[in-house]
Amino acid sequence: MTQTVIGLFPRMDTMLTSARRVRIYDIEEITLLSPVPLEEEAEDLLPEKKKDPVRFYTFFGSLTGLFAGALFAVGVSILYPLPRGGRPIAVIPPTLIISFETLILFGVLATFGGFLLLSGLIPTKKRPWHNRIGEDRFAVLIRVKEEQMTAIEEVLREGGAEEIIRFEDND
Amino acid sequence: MKHHLTYKGVHEDVLRMITRTGPAYYVVLVIVLFCAIALYFLPWFYQIHTGQGVTGLNSPSYWGLYLVNFIFWVGVAHAGTLISAMLYITETPWRRAIHRSAEAMTLFALLMAVSFILVHMGRVWNFYWVFPYPNQRTLWTSFISPLMFDVFAINTYFISSLIFLYFGMIPDMASLQHRVTGWRKRLYTALSLGWRGTGREWHIWGKAYMLFSVLIIPLVVSVHSVVSWDFALGIIPGLMKTIFAPYFVTGALFSGFAGVVLLVSLIRWIFHTESYITERHYDRIGIMLLVLSLIWSYLTALETITGLHAETSFEMEHLRYKFLTPRFSYPVGFMIFANTILPLALVVRRVRSSVAGQFIISLFIIAGMWLERYLIILTAVPRKYLPYAWHDYYPSWVEISITAGAFFLFVALFMLFMKVFPVISLTEMKEDIGLPTAEGER
């Protein structure tokens, strides 16, 4: 049986210190919650920092947009020709412009889609949080076996947590 | 709001800007909305009911004030997202307090621009014909038309700007959702998508923000280039110029930056955000305005000099009509004063740092840049091709009224935005303050 606890800290450095200390326990999940990004300060606690999969969404989205735009402009010109005194039906400069615009459009949409998928937003159930995290507090969320919970809470309290909130996993 | 900035202080200030509204704000909003309805919507309905004959548009001038306004508003829309994207990539700290209002300006200015296409269209209920889609007429839009490029460019820009604006607000709305009530709470809860501020969320958010910025910068350049090709790809003397794309992009940025100055000054005066929008912001934007003014002046001179050098009868008639006809020579003089001479005052640091000084200069720049577009269209289209076809164009009261009404509508939309969403980025202001550590509480 696992339980989740959130330790709320007024300062970033004490929160990070506590987060590092609890790692000696058998922890299932440790997540930092903050009102601002903490990438440089908490590099060792953020394994996802090394991964950057959003750019692949952007790349493939943009590539799809490039070809979709070209296919659209050329394809429609061929399917519904507008004869202009012997000039080519499908013309390169307009195709490039349309392709460029769709490249950007698909790139932006794919990046946004990638962000939604990868960041795990739009949750299906309520997740542990505290209102003040968005405001001015830093927090560490720890999911741990029930028998270790007391020890974890003690570490957080010693580290300077001003509030410790326990959640049942089905909360 | 004059205090040492703290996380909590920023939170309270932004919350106050959204939720606490004095009666004066609503009185002004109602007046502005009334003016928008009276000057913009009613004349437009009159035009729809009566027909395009109520405008001054007639052969050969089928492009008039409505398209002047279209270019002007697309131009104003330019600086917002560009400022935000460009300054984000370069990690410029003074971006943080102004980027949200600049992005909102982009969105509403684009709405205004698109609305002028609809107004210009006449039979507005057929607007969907501009989109390429299979239909019973088996008639597709022509992809070789610059007007079709416009449809793609403007729609791409609108969607991208909307996503860019919304994306930046996700953490802010998550942090504010518990401090507001009623419809605002429901709105913020829905739009924040369950954001908690985890390391993973911040990481993906930061990467995506950077990618958006990278994609949007070339888009901004392309959009106004495409708008310039509406004119430059035709064969009308005064319009068919290779310099138009960079000329339009520069002009768009110039007017856009001036628009940003006007809006952030209004925010500063209404909400007393002197701690956030400081003289340093004005100093930096002032330098940008000065540089853009010099580039714009160079391109304007170049446009005229190359025309004189070409010395074709078409070009000479266009230049004579533009510079020597009293109807246009005075606006040309005002345009040069507003866009070239007056901004030179920004060389002086005290003028750059002065809120009132920059506000006045920006007002002149906005007027000057509107006139630039007015002069581009109105001195070229009535003089196209052979003299037997020439006919002077004079805008009717309907066109003038809708033009004025658009400014009120824009201000009304922005005022509503300020009461619904945080106009100063909470997250980025907190980043500006720094992380709270043992060295000092924040």
Chai-1 contact restraints between the chains, C-beta under 6 A:
chainA,res_idxA,chainB,res_idxB,connection_type,confidence,min_distance_angstrom,max_distance_angstrom,comment,restraint_id
A,R11,B,P436,contact,1.0,0.0,6.0,A-B,restraint_1
A,R11,B,T437,contact,1.0,0.0,6.0,A-B,restraint_2
A,M12,B,L435,contact,1.0,0.0,6.0,A-B,restraint_3
A,M12,B,P436,contact,1.0,0.0,6.0,A-B,restraint_4
A,M12,B,T437,contact,1.0,0.0,6.0,A-B,restraint_5
A,D13,B,T437,contact,1.0,0.0,6.0,A-B,restraint_6
A,D13,B,A438,contact,1.0,0.0,6.0,A-B,restraint_7
A,T31,B,T198,contact,1.0,0.0,6.0,A-B,restraint_8
A,L32,B,G199,contact,1.0,0.0,6.0,A-B,restraint_9
A,L33,B,R196,contact,1.0,0.0,6.0,A-B,restraint_10
A,L33,B,G197,contact,1.0,0.0,6.0,A-B,restraint_11
A,L33,B,T198,contact,1.0,0.0,6.0,A-B,restraint_12
A,S34,B,G197,contact,1.0,0.0,6.0,A-B,restraint_13
A,P35,B,K430,contact,1.0,0.0,6.0,A-B,restraint_14
A,V36,B,K430,contact,1.0,0.0,6.0,A-B,restraint_15
A,V36,B,E431,contact,1.0,0.0,6.0,A-B,restraint_16
A,P37,B,W202,contact,1.0,0.0,6.0,A-B,restraint_17
A,P37,B,G206,contact,1.0,0.0,6.0,A-B,restraint_18
A,L46,B,G199,contact,1.0,0.0,6.0,A-B,restraint_19
A,E48,B,R200,contact,1.0,0.0,6.0,A-B,restraint_20
A,E48,B,H203,contact,1.0,0.0,6.0,A-B,restraint_21
A,K49,B,H203,contact,1.0,0.0,6.0,A-B,restraint_22
A,D52,B,K207,contact,1.0,0.0,6.0,A-B,restraint_23
A,V54,B,I204,contact,1.0,0.0,6.0,A-B,restraint_24
A,V54,B,K207,contact,1.0,0.0,6.0,A-B,restraint_25
A,V54,B,A208,contact,1.0,0.0,6.0,A-B,restraint_26
A,T58,B,L211,contact,1.0,0.0,6.0,A-B,restraint_27
A,A73,B,F143,contact,1.0,0.0,6.0,A-B,restraint_28
A,V76,B,W140,contact,1.0,0.0,6.0,A-B,restraint_29
A,S77,B,F143,contact,1.0,0.0,6.0,A-B,restraint_30
A,Y80,B,W140,contact,1.0,0.0,6.0,A-B,restraint_31
A,L82,B,S142,contact,1.0,0.0,6.0,A-B,restraint_32
A,V91,B,I144,contact,1.0,0.0,6.0,A-B,restraint_33
A,P94,B,F143,contact,1.0,0.0,6.0,A-B,restraint_34
A,P94,B,I144,contact,1.0,0.0,6.0,A-B,restraint_35
A,I97,B,F149,contact,1.0,0.0,6.0,A-B,restraint_36
A,I98,B,F152,contact,1.0,0.0,6.0,A-B,restraint_37
A,E101,B,F152,contact,1.0,0.0,6.0,A-B,restraint_38
A,E101,B,A153,contact,1.0,0.0,6.0,A-B,restraint_39
A,E101,B,T156,contact,1.0,0.0,6.0,A-B,restraint_40
A,I104,B,T156,contact,1.0,0.0,6.0,A-B,restraint_41
A,I104,B,L215,contact,1.0,0.0,6.0,A-B,restraint_42
A,I104,B,L219,contact,1.0,0.0,6.0,A-B,restraint_43
A,L105,B,T156,contact,1.0,0.0,6.0,A-B,restraint_44
A,G107,B,L215,contact,1.0,0.0,6.0,A-B,restraint_45
A,V108,B,S160,contact,1.0,0.0,6.0,A-B,restraint_46
A,V108,B,I163,contact,1.0,0.0,6.0,A-B,restraint_47
A,V108,B,L215,contact,1.0,0.0,6.0,A-B,restraint_48
A,T111,B,A208,contact,1.0,0.0,6.0,A-B,restraint_49
A,T111,B,L211,contact,1.0,0.0,6.0,A-B,restraint_50
A,F112,B,I163,contact,1.0,0.0,6.0,A-B,restraint_51
A,F115,B,I204,contact,1.0,0.0,6.0,A-B,restraint_52
A,F115,B,A208,contact,1.0,0.0,6.0,A-B,restraint_53
A,L118,B,I204,contact,1.0,0.0,6.0,A-B,restraint_54
A,S119,B,E201,contact,1.0,0.0,6.0,A-B,restraint_55
A,S119,B,I204,contact,1.0,0.0,6.0,A-B,restraint_56
A,L121,B,L193,contact,1.0,0.0,6.0,A-B,restraint_57
A,L121,B,G194,contact,1.0,0.0,6.0,A-B,restraint_58
A,I122,B,L193,contact,1.0,0.0,6.0,A-B,restraint_59
A,P123,B,G194,contact,1.0,0.0,6.0,A-B,restraint_60
A,W129,B,R196,contact,1.0,0.0,6.0,A-B,restraint_61
A,N131,B,H178,contact,1.0,0.0,6.0,A-B,restraint_62
A,I133,B,G197,contact,1.0,0.0,6.0,A-B,restraint_63
A,G134,B,A174,contact,1.0,0.0,6.0,A-B,restraint_64
A,G134,B,S175,contact,1.0,0.0,6.0,A-B,restraint_65
A,E135,B,H11,contact,1.0,0.0,6.0,A-B,restraint_66
A,E135,B,S175,contact,1.0,0.0,6.0,A-B,restraint_67
A,D136,B,Y7,contact,1.0,0.0,6.0,A-B,restraint_68
A,D136,B,K8,contact,1.0,0.0,6.0,A-B,restraint_69
